[in-house]
Amino acid sequence: MSFQRLLRTLLRIIFSRFERVSSRVDPAEDISRFIFSKDHFKETVKVGAFMPKEGADISVYRTTSCTEEKIWWLGDWYVARPRVDHRPLLARGDLNASDFSAQDLVIRKHSTPHPRHANVVGWPNDKPTRKMKATALANLARLHVKPHL
């Protein structure tokens, strides 16, 4: 890693803690769901990328006003790096916050591990209804395959 890239990463880590993100999620906000399984995308995002287990929420990042480079950095540093299974970040599905509320789901700010982190809550307990909502989200999601940065 070049010195310049290392310095940029270090500065991002330091200053990302001071980033201010509103508690209120605007319906027009961009929301990114990071994808770690090849089974969760091909030409489009598949249902599995948004399908939570029973009683669980899904983790997303609020990426409005972020550059592409920053979005991938957030995914690598705050989502992929701490994973116990060490799976690499492969892609992401982007939606608007309003797409979640249209499914009667709520995006709730959860600043750990980063101020842009949030959880999608309000998933029903029965699997067929969860799958129906996850399918609707997957159909609306814009797929971004991770470039080799």
C-alpha positions as CSV (number, residue, x, y, z in Angstrom):
1,M,0.0,0.0,0.0
2,S,1.4,3.4,-0.9
3,F,2.1,5.9,1.8
4,Q,-0.5,8.3,0.3
5,R,-3.2,5.6,0.4
6,L,-2.3,4.6,3.9
7,L,-2.4,8.2,5.1
8,R,-5.8,8.7,3.4
9,T,-7.2,5.5,5.1
10,L,-5.8,6.7,8.5
11,L,-7.4,10.1,8.1
12,R,-10.7,8.6,7.1
13,I,-10.8,6.4,10.1
14,I,-10.0,9.3,12.4
15,F,-12.5,11.8,10.9
16,S,-15.3,9.3,10.2
17,R,-16.0,9.2,14.0
18,F,-16.9,12.9,13.9
19,E,-19.3,12.6,10.9
20,R,-22.7,13.9,11.8
21,V,-25.7,12.1,10.5
22,S,-29.3,13.1,11.4
23,S,-31.3,10.7,13.6
24,R,-34.2,11.3,11.2
25,V,-33.9,9.3,7.9
26,D,-35.2,11.4,5.0
27,P,-37.3,9.4,2.5
28,A,-35.0,10.5,-0.4
29,E,-31.8,9.2,1.3
30,D,-29.7,6.7,-0.5
31,I,-29.4,3.4,1.4
32,S,-26.8,0.7,0.6
33,R,-27.0,-2.9,1.5
34,F,-23.6,-4.6,1.2
35,I,-23.5,-8.1,-0.4
36,F,-21.0,-10.8,0.5
37,S,-22.4,-13.9,-1.3
38,K,-22.4,-14.6,-5.0
39,D,-25.8,-16.2,-4.5
40,H,-27.3,-12.8,-3.7
41,F,-26.7,-11.2,-7.1
42,K,-26.0,-11.8,-10.7
43,E,-27.3,-9.2,-13.2
44,T,-29.6,-7.9,-10.4
45,V,-29.8,-8.1,-6.7
46,K,-31.5,-11.3,-5.5
47,V,-34.0,-11.8,-2.6
48,G,-31.4,-13.3,-0.3
49,A,-29.5,-10.0,0.0
50,F,-32.5,-8.5,1.8
51,M,-33.9,-11.6,3.5
52,P,-33.5,-11.4,7.3
53,K,-33.7,-14.4,9.6
54,E,-36.8,-14.6,11.8
55,G,-36.7,-12.0,14.6
56,A,-33.6,-10.2,13.0
57,D,-33.0,-6.9,11.4
58,I,-30.8,-6.1,8.4
59,S,-27.9,-3.8,8.5
60,V,-27.6,-1.0,5.9
61,Y,-25.6,2.2,5.4
62,R,-26.9,5.7,4.7
63,T,-24.8,6.8,1.8
64,T,-26.3,10.1,0.6
65,S,-23.6,12.5,-0.3
66,C,-20.9,9.8,-0.3
67,T,-18.6,9.2,-3.2
68,E,-18.3,5.8,-4.7
69,E,-14.9,5.4,-3.2
70,K,-16.2,6.3,0.3
71,I,-19.2,3.9,0.0
72,W,-16.8,1.0,-0.8
73,W,-14.4,2.0,1.9
74,L,-17.3,2.0,4.5
75,G,-18.2,-1.5,3.3
76,D,-14.6,-2.8,3.5
77,W,-13.6,-1.1,6.7
78,Y,-16.8,-1.3,8.8
79,V,-18.6,-4.3,7.4
80,A,-16.2,-6.7,5.7
81,R,-13.2,-6.3,8.0
82,P,-14.9,-7.3,11.3
83,R,-16.7,-10.3,9.8
84,V,-15.7,-13.6,11.5
85,D,-16.1,-15.5,8.2
86,H,-13.7,-13.1,6.4
87,R,-15.9,-13.0,3.3
88,P,-14.9,-10.2,0.9
89,L,-17.3,-7.5,-0.1
90,L,-18.6,-8.3,-3.6
91,A,-21.4,-5.9,-4.4
92,R,-24.1,-3.7,-3.0
93,G,-27.7,-3.0,-3.6
94,D,-28.8,0.7,-3.4
95,L,-32.3,1.9,-2.8
96,N,-34.0,5.0,-1.4
97,A,-35.3,5.1,2.1
98,S,-38.8,5.5,0.8
99,D,-38.5,2.0,-0.8
100,F,-38.3,0.5,2.7
101,S,-41.1,2.6,4.2
102,A,-43.3,1.5,1.2
103,Q,-42.9,-2.1,2.6
104,D,-43.8,-0.8,6.2
105,L,-40.2,-1.2,7.3
106,V,-38.3,1.4,9.3
107,I,-34.7,2.5,9.0
108,R,-33.4,3.2,12.5
109,K,-30.1,4.9,13.0
110,H,-27.6,2.7,14.8
111,S,-24.3,4.5,15.0
112,T,-22.2,1.5,15.9
113,P,-19.8,0.9,14.2
114,H,-20.1,4.1,12.2
115,P,-22.4,7.1,12.2
116,R,-23.9,6.1,8.8
117,H,-24.9,2.6,10.0
118,A,-28.5,1.8,10.4
119,N,-30.8,-1.2,10.8
120,V,-34.0,-2.0,8.9
121,V,-36.5,-3.0,11.5
122,G,-40.2,-4.0,11.6
123,W,-39.9,-7.3,9.7
124,P,-42.8,-9.6,10.2
125,N,-42.4,-12.9,11.9
126,D,-43.8,-15.1,9.2
127,K,-41.3,-16.1,6.5
128,P,-43.6,-15.8,3.5
129,T,-44.3,-12.1,4.3
130,R,-40.7,-11.4,5.0
131,K,-39.8,-13.0,1.7
132,M,-42.4,-10.9,-0.1
133,K,-41.0,-7.7,1.4
134,A,-37.4,-8.8,0.6
135,T,-38.4,-9.6,-3.0
136,A,-39.9,-6.1,-3.4
137,L,-36.7,-4.5,-2.2
138,A,-34.5,-6.7,-4.3
139,N,-36.6,-5.8,-7.4
140,L,-36.0,-2.1,-6.7
141,A,-32.4,-2.3,-5.8
142,R,-29.7,-1.0,-8.1
143,L,-26.8,-3.4,-8.3
144,H,-23.2,-2.1,-8.0
145,V,-20.5,-4.8,-8.3
146,K,-17.4,-3.8,-6.4
147,P,-14.6,-2.5,-8.7
148,H,-11.0,-3.4,-8.0
149,L,-10.0,-0.2,-6.3
